[in-house]
Amino acid sequence: MFKAVLNCLFATNTSKKQPNYFYFEGDEELEEALINKSLDNIKKANTSKPLRLISAEETHQQEFYDFLFGQSPATTQHDELSHYVAAQIDTVLRNPETIFQAMPVLPASLSKVIGQLNDNNFDTEELLILIQQEPSIAAKVIELANSSFYNHTNKEIADLKSAFMLLGSNGLIEGVINGFVSKLTPQSHIYFKQYGNKIWQHSLATGVIAKALLNTSTYKEEAAQGYLIGLICNLGDMIIYQLLMEAFSFVHPDCQPNSYAFKELMQKNSKKIAYHIAKHWHFPPSILDALALQVKLTKSSMFSAAFAKRPMACFVFEANIISELIMMFEHKDKTEEEVYEGVTELLYSEEAKHYIKLYFANKAIDS
């Protein structure tokens, strides 16, 4: 999706410092030199200013990126190739317009859905006609109708009309949104199954959990919008990941996205990129406002004041954390006790805490 952008970016690189394209081929002398250099830098930093303590929120985010992409060995935290690619991608991220030029146009069906999110009287027939004009999205709607979550009869659904009868308006909205956002997931042949799929599953789970939290709160009428925001709030991770994957073809195809530099790039820019993309697509102010809060909310201590003013956005933020904790637990990267520690440190609402309790209660029944 971004090859044209990266082609111009890497082709016009004028830096005199050349990246070491053969770093991962086992240059022990270079590796030792880089380690010594990094240790010297650490010593200098320690003498110039006190070490900044990492917050629980930052620790959690680092752990989740380690889960997604693997641990970052000390030697790859400082390799020239990672920093070279990260620097080039950072150039793109500081100018979102270059990303928008490569993004697909927002389908008419999704624009219609967004416009009707708070209107229960929208014209279903008109919406179905619009969806039919987007084959990949129509297929996603039908796929959702055939999922075990909605289809309890095992009777195959093969057309949009039948899908709507089963899904209802909110389910139809979910299918349309899923269909479009899933088209933006990284499709690299090498890495997608291992990494890109995790990002998509996390995005999907965040939307589902956000809807569930809102449905158990006093803000049920905002559940459909919460689902959309939950689904797209990690869009920045998908975009940055896709940029990294395509950048490798310009520098070193064997490089893996477990570098500390890459993770730092995603942690710094992901939520901002999601906001800028939504703004580029002319999403309504209520959605943009909620996405902006995802950028501003950095500590759980901010929840009390934020919930009073932006409850839906806060539920989405908590849904994102819950999705991360559950994914790490299900892949045995966290124990149940560690998940509950995360709940205590990172979550605020009773709805969010109850969701985790219910999750583990259901796990106990299933086992």
Secondary structure by P-SEA (a helix, b strand, c coil): ccaaaaaaaaaaccccccccccccccaaaaaaaaaaaaaaaaaaaaacccbbbbcaaaaaaaaaaaaacccccccccccaaaaaaaaaaaaaaacaaaaaaacccccaaaaaaaaacccccccaaaaaaaaaacaaaaaaaaaaaacccccccccccccaaaaaaaccaaaaaaaaaaaaaaaacccccccccccaaaaaaaaaaaaaaaaaaaaacccccaaaaaaaaaaccaaaaaaaaaaaaaaaaacccccccccaaaaaaaaacaaaaaaaaaaaacccaaaaaaaaaaaacccccaaaaaaaccaaaaaaaaaaaaaaaaaaaaaccccaaaaaaaaacccccaaaaaaaaaaaaaaaaac
